[in-house]
Amino acid sequence: MKALEEGWEIATPFCAQRAYDFVVRRTVPLGWETVQVKTAYYARKDRNAKNNALEAGLRRSKGNAVKRYEDGDFDLLFVAHEDEEWLIPWSVVRGKTSAVQVGRAKYDEWRI
């Protein structure tokens, strides 16, 4: 994981029922930030199809229900696909209801 390569501190929550997967501390002044980890995939099996986008789902299972993420669920979204990775602040994906299309140029700023 990129966080280890960067020397960040990483911890996992004791309770598996959290809306985030890890907590990281990039620098001491920033403190701990919660991170949700997702894998990106192509929306269609044919990578060359028109409008085919690399995307990561933004829903979580809670019991038998599937819910969208809400304010306070996590601070950062870490998305990985093969050799590409993004670290996107919550404020950027806030309001997305089902997926984030990380393959779009608007997310290049958060590619790591």
N, C-alpha and C positions, 0 to 999 in steps of 0.2 A: 504494500500500500504506500502511496506517495507520502503520506503523513510520516511514516517511519523514516523514509529517505530524507525528509526535511528536518528530522530530529524533534518532531512534535511529541508531546506526551499523549498517550492514548489510554483510555479506560473503558471498560464495558459495564453496562448497568447490571446490578445484582438481580433486578426483577426483569424477566423477559417480556413483560406486558407493556413496556414503554413504546412510545411512538418513534423512538430513535434507536440506532444500533450502537453508537459509540459516543464518547465524549472526548474532545481533543483540546489541548492547550497549545496554541501556536506560539504565543508569547505570554509572559507572566502578566503584563498589564491588561491584556484582553480577557484573561481568565478562561474558564472552561466553556466550550461551545458544544452543543449537541449536534450529532451528524446522523442523517438518514442515508443509508447506502442502497443504491439501485443499480441494476444492470440494464444497459441500453440494448435495444434490439431493433431490427428493421420492421416497420409496420406491415410490410408485405414480404413474402418469401423471395420475390424477384427483386434484387437490389437495384436493378436497372429500370424498374417500372417508374413511370412518370409520377411525380409527387411522393415517391417513396421516402420516408423520413426515418432517421435514427431517433428512437424515442425511448423514454423510461417512464414506466407507470407511476402514477402518484396516488395510489389508493392503498389502504391497509386493511387487513382483516382484523376484526375485533369480535371474537366469538363467531357467530354464524353470519354476521353482517360485514359488508365491505363499506368502508368509510373513506372520505377524503381527509387529507391533512388539514389541520386548523392552526391558527396563530398559537404559538407556544409549543407546538409538537416537536419542532427541531429548528436549529439555527442555520445549518448548512446542509445542502444536498450534494452528496458525492455520487457521481454517475460514472460507471466504467463500461467500456466496450472495447474488446481486444486490446490494442495498445493506446487507446484514447481515454482520457479521464477529464472530468469537469468537477469543480467545487463551486457550487452556486449558492449564493445567499438566499435565505427564505424569502426575503422581500422581492426577489426576482420571480419566484415561482408561486408566490402567494396568489390565491384565486384560481389557479389552474385546477380543473376538476378531475381530470383523468390521466393526463400524460404531459410530459414536457419533451419537445422535439429538439434534443441537444445537437442534432446534425445541422441545424440552421445557423447562419452567420451571427445572429443576435446573441448566441451563447458562446461565441469564440472568446470573448473577454474572460470567461471563467474556465477556459481550457487550461489544464495544468500538465 
